[in-house]
Every structure is written in structure tokens, then in C-alpha cells.
Amino acid sequence: TEYWTNLAKKQFENKQMSQAFQSATKAMSRDSEMSARAEARYLQARILEQEFISQSVKVSQEDRLAMVLNIKTEKLDKALTAYNSAAKMTK
């Protein structure tokens, strides 16, 4: 778990978000204490948050506004879920 979490941190710092998320996922899948996996889950939450913030979608038609809002809402929900689960894993 520690190896994958440290790798994910380095990848996150190097802006390799996809790789960092995958490494954090591998850390989460290891059979270790919940507190050890919490750090990896927190990193996933940060990646999801960055994805939510950085994603820009241009709305050229009014009927696409609902679709864009739905996409942004899903990304925000994923980030919040990840933060909440990381918080539950810690003491």
C-alpha cells in the first residue's frame, strides 16, 4: 500500500493524473489497514476535484446546458464521495 501511495503522490506532483489515480486505486486494493488506504483515497479525491475544476465545457447551444451541468454535477459528486470515504477511513 505504501509503495503505491508514494508512487501516486509523485505522479500527482508531476501532473500525471491518470497514472496517479490508477496507482492510488492499486493502493486501495491492497489488504492493509484502513488508515493506510485513507491516504490513497484522499489522493483520489484531490484528483477528482482537480478534474472537476479544470474541465471546461463550452456551451454553444442552450439545449446543451443541461448536459453540461449534469457532467459537472457527476464529477463533483465523485469528488465529494471520495473525500467522505477518505474521512471515514481515518480516526
C-alpha positions in Angstrom: 0.0 0.0 0.0 2.7 2.4 1.0 4.6 1.9 -2.3 1.6 2.5 -4.5 0.6 5.6 -2.4 4.0 7.1 -2.6 4.1 6.4 -6.4 0.7 8.1 -6.7 1.9 11.1 -4.8 4.9 11.5 -7.1 2.7 11.1 -10.2 0.2 13.7 -8.8 3.0 16.2 -8.2 4.2 15.6 -11.8 0.6 16.3 -13.0 0.3 12.7 -14.3 -3.3 12.5 -13.0 -4.4 9.3 -14.8 -1.4 7.4 -13.6 -1.7 8.8 -10.1 -5.4 7.7 -9.9 -4.5 4.2 -11.1 -1.7 3.9 -8.6 -4.0 5.1 -5.8 -6.5 2.5 -6.9 -3.9 -0.2 -6.6 -3.0 1.1 -3.1 -6.7 0.9 -2.2 -7.0 -2.7 -3.4 -4.3 -3.9 -1.1 -5.2 -5.7 2.1 -3.9 -3.3 4.7 -5.3 -1.1 7.5 -7.9 1.4 6.6 -5.8 4.3 7.7 -3.1 3.3 5.3 -5.6 3.2 2.4 -7.2 6.5 3.5 -4.3 8.5 2.2 -4.7 6.9 -1.3 -8.4 7.6 -1.2 -7.7 11.2 -0.3 -5.4 11.5 -3.2 -8.1 10.1 -5.5 -10.4 12.8 -4.1 -7.9 15.5 -4.9 -7.5 14.2 -8.5 -11.3 14.1 -9.0 -11.6 17.7 -7.6 -8.9 18.9 -10.0 -10.7 17.2 -12.8 -13.9 18.9 -11.8 -12.2 22.3 -11.6 -10.1 22.1 -14.7 -12.7 20.7 -17.1 -14.1 23.5 -19.2 -17.0 22.9 -21.5 -18.2 25.5 -23.9 -21.9 25.6 -24.3 -22.8 26.8 -27.8 -26.4 25.8 -27.6 -28.9 26.3 -24.9 -30.2 22.7 -25.0 -26.7 21.5 -24.2 -26.6 23.4 -20.9 -28.5 20.6 -19.1 -26.0 18.1 -20.3 -23.0 20.2 -19.3 -24.5 20.7 -15.8 -25.1 17.0 -15.5 -21.5 16.2 -16.3 -20.1 18.8 -13.9 -22.5 17.6 -11.2 -21.4 14.0 -11.6 -17.7 15.0 -11.3 -18.4 17.0 -8.2 -20.4 14.1 -6.7 -17.5 11.7 -7.3 -15.0 14.1 -5.7 -17.3 14.6 -2.6 -17.8 10.8 -2.3 -14.1 10.2 -2.4 -13.4 12.9 0.3 -16.2 11.4 2.5 -14.9 7.9 2.2 -11.3 9.0 3.0 -12.6 10.8 6.1 -14.4 7.7 7.3 -11.3 5.7 6.9 -9.3 7.8 9.4 -9.7 8.0 13.1 
